[in-house]
């Protein structure tokens, strides 16, 4: 090898700056991810519990205000059982398709598949509807509705006529 033919060495590598735009973006993203993992979490706020429901005896006039108006819960009766259907307010409350049944005995209307007001007992002071004139198909339909309500809603009371012995006992227990 001749002196003039000395090996050519590659040029010295230049040091690149650490703070390039892409490195700044990646560093910012890393800092944000670390912050989201270690930042203090706000306390979990549980929803307010509903007021306790006490099983009680209702007469038809006492049940009537529980129709969803004036911020009242929505109750309806089926064969003497009173169900709290407030969670289904869209159906049973004001403006819902079953609103006629709110605060009332819905047994006859459910059995007949009718939501008309003619299905409701007019005289709230009189005896309860015995449903004796209904046929087997209507009673079967009513039983299906009752089972559905039993599965879905809380039974919160019993519907009895005015002057019933149960009403008098309940009033005596409250005093």
PyMOL commands that set and color helices and strands:
alter all, ss='L'
color gray80, all
select helices_A, chain A and resi 3-5+21-38+60-64+69-71+86-92+99-101+107-112+117-119+136-152+165-174
alter helices_A, ss='H'
color red, helices_A
select strands_A, chain A and resi 56-58+75-78+81-84+154-159
alter strands_A, ss='S'
color yellow, strands_A
deselect
rebuild
show_as cartoon
